[in-house]
Amino acid sequence: MNKSDVIRSVAENEIEFIRIEHTDNNGIVRCRALTKRMLEKALDTGINMSTAMMSFNVMETLIDDPMYGAKAGDYFLLPDPDTFKIVPYLEKTARMFCDLVDYNGKPWQGCTRTALKKAVEKAENMNIKFIVSFEVEGMLVRKMEGEYQPADFSKCFTPDGLEIQENIIREVVSSLEFMGIPVDKVTAEYAPGQYEINIQPSNPVKSADDFITYKETWRAIARKNGLIATFMPKPFEEYAGNGVHFHISAFDDNDNNLFEDKNDKRKLGFSDLCYQFIGGILDHSPALTAITAPTVNSYKRILPGSWSPAFICYGIGSRDVLVRIPDGPRTKRIEFRVADGTCNPYLALASVIISGLDGIKRKKDPGEPINKEIGHLKPKEIKKTGLKWLPRSLEEAIKELKNDDYIINELGSILMEEFIRVRESELEAFRKVVTEWERKIYIETY
């Protein structure tokens, strides 16, 4: 769509509010709702918002000594007309995603959507066109007498889960389809009340936009039905966590699959370019983790034996590895598995892409794939295999990110400086928390 198409659609459909949205350094969607009279101005020059939003942490407070404080001025939300959609679960409401620009209309240095566009452009300059889809796990929960619990206790992959929440699932699917996001599959996942809807792949920027639409649709429709849709990585200690998997394919201008090679010496059907891309991801993965799994809670999920990666490796079929090669006669692609729903999808996907591209440039060999069970290895066995751990905490991941000059420079040192400081603010707040587990173990023992 273009500017004229948007204005015409708003008039024809009697739209009263147009939400213009972007995603901050916490992965939280921030927006303003415009009336029709402000629409043309927004499309031409953008609508201002305080830069301080990029220095807010998840507790909704400014971090200490912020780069963007109360006097730091504004960036401008410049709507992308191609993302215009009428929101079916809201009355006379539409939305558009935005790029962030400065007062002169130039890309603003803190815009994560722009960072992804730059990563895509870098790939295109290497004659690589990526196609991406996100697999997003989430959970329906209810709050009873101040306590959270799963909305239902159906079992993994059973019809029960689909039937119990049929009304919500049906409305989510129809809303996604209405907003131009084709749905392939719906699954009741491993944990009680956990669901995953598989949506069709697209170019990286649209896929990241779709990720945001997916989450917001679940959250809104769950609210309407008296439930909470959460993408928190590990809501309950005793149940499986919620992850996000990036499925990535690569093509040239003639739509030839660049990840495929029938003469693969490893007999997996993958190209040297694909292995080098994997090698780059593995090489940068300690730093990547701070971006793709950016909260304290993220590290309660990525543990050995939890169907989540804990080690820096790739493998065929296994769901314990960082980069998974789907087995069987499928389209040759890779699956990046160290992410969750707290990430900013633009920044997360950009970081994975630039890491892989670095591997291609350096012809980085990832070594041989893991072809055995690694989720339940004992410490001596881990040492014997030579497997290296992913960061075990947000603190460790942040340290790795600070030391990865390539990622910081490619994504933008100013953008990454404040991203890191926002993450550190959350970590510092958590350090002060005394948990129920600590009270239970220590009060009477000592």
BELVENWO-V610860 format. One record per backbone hydrogen bond with DSSP energy under -1.0 kcal/mol. CO is the residue of the C=O (numbers start at 1). NH is the residue of the N-H. If there is no record, write none. Layout:
co->{CO & CO}
nh->{NH & NH}
This chain:
co->{2 & 3 & 4 & 5 & 6 & 7 & 8 & 9 & 10 & 11 & 17 & 18 & 19 & 20 & 21 & 22 & 24 & 28 & 30 & 32 & 34 & 35 & 36 & 38 & 39 & 40 & 41 & 42 & 47 & 49 & 50 & 51 & 52 & 55 & 57 & 61 & 69 & 73 & 75 & 76 & 77 & 78 & 80 & 81 & 85 & 87 & 92 & 92 & 93 & 94 & 95 & 96 & 97 & 99 & 100 & 101 & 102 & 106 & 108 & 111 & 112 & 113 & 114 & 115 & 116 & 117 & 118 & 119 & 120 & 121 & 123 & 123 & 124 & 129 & 131 & 132 & 133 & 135 & 138 & 139 & 140 & 141 & 142 & 144 & 147 & 149 & 155 & 159 & 160 & 161 & 163 & 165 & 166 & 167 & 168 & 169 & 170 & 171 & 172 & 173 & 174 & 175 & 176 & 177 & 182 & 185 & 187 & 188 & 191 & 193 & 194 & 195 & 196 & 198 & 198 & 202 & 203 & 204 & 205 & 206 & 207 & 208 & 209 & 210 & 211 & 212 & 213 & 214 & 215 & 216 & 217 & 218 & 219 & 220 & 222 & 223 & 228 & 230 & 233 & 243 & 245 & 246 & 247 & 248 & 249 & 250 & 251 & 252 & 256 & 257 & 259 & 261 & 264 & 269 & 271 & 272 & 273 & 274 & 275 & 276 & 277 & 278 & 279 & 280 & 284 & 285 & 287 & 288 & 288 & 289 & 292 & 296 & 297 & 298 & 298 & 301 & 303 & 310 & 311 & 313 & 313 & 314 & 315 & 316 & 322 & 323 & 324 & 325 & 328 & 334 & 335 & 336 & 339 & 340 & 344 & 345 & 346 & 347 & 348 & 349 & 350 & 351 & 352 & 353 & 354 & 355 & 356 & 357 & 358 & 359 & 370 & 374 & 378 & 379 & 380 & 381 & 382 & 382 & 388 & 393 & 394 & 395 & 396 & 397 & 398 & 399 & 401 & 403 & 404 & 405 & 406 & 407 & 408 & 412 & 413 & 414 & 415 & 416 & 417 & 418 & 419 & 420 & 421 & 422 & 423 & 424 & 425 & 426 & 427 & 430 & 435 & 436 & 437 & 438 & 439 & 442}
nh->{6 & 7 & 8 & 9 & 10 & 11 & 12 & 13 & 15 & 14 & 94 & 34 & 96 & 32 & 98 & 30 & 27 & 24 & 22 & 20 & 18 & 38 & 39 & 42 & 43 & 44 & 45 & 46 & 77 & 75 & 53 & 54 & 55 & 63 & 60 & 57 & 72 & 51 & 49 & 101 & 47 & 99 & 83 & 84 & 95 & 90 & 16 & 17 & 87 & 19 & 85 & 21 & 80 & 78 & 108 & 76 & 105 & 102 & 111 & 115 & 116 & 117 & 118 & 119 & 120 & 121 & 122 & 123 & 124 & 125 & 126 & 128 & 127 & 251 & 249 & 202 & 247 & 245 & 195 & 230 & 151 & 228 & 149 & 147 & 144 & 142 & 158 & 163 & 164 & 165 & 166 & 169 & 170 & 171 & 172 & 173 & 174 & 175 & 176 & 177 & 178 & 179 & 181 & 180 & 200 & 198 & 196 & 157 & 194 & 140 & 189 & 138 & 187 & 184 & 185 & 132 & 207 & 208 & 209 & 210 & 211 & 212 & 213 & 214 & 215 & 216 & 217 & 218 & 219 & 220 & 221 & 222 & 223 & 224 & 227 & 226 & 141 & 139 & 242 & 137 & 135 & 336 & 133 & 334 & 131 & 258 & 129 & 255 & 252 & 260 & 271 & 264 & 267 & 261 & 275 & 276 & 277 & 278 & 279 & 280 & 281 & 282 & 283 & 284 & 288 & 289 & 290 & 291 & 292 & 293 & 340 & 299 & 300 & 301 & 302 & 303 & 306 & 390 & 313 & 322 & 323 & 370 & 325 & 318 & 337 & 315 & 335 & 317 & 330 & 248 & 324 & 246 & 244 & 343 & 348 & 349 & 350 & 351 & 352 & 353 & 354 & 355 & 356 & 357 & 358 & 359 & 360 & 361 & 362 & 364 & 316 & 377 & 382 & 383 & 384 & 385 & 386 & 387 & 312 & 397 & 398 & 399 & 400 & 401 & 402 & 403 & 404 & 405 & 408 & 409 & 410 & 411 & 412 & 416 & 417 & 418 & 419 & 420 & 421 & 422 & 423 & 424 & 425 & 426 & 427 & 428 & 429 & 430 & 431 & 433 & 439 & 440 & 441 & 442 & 443 & 446}
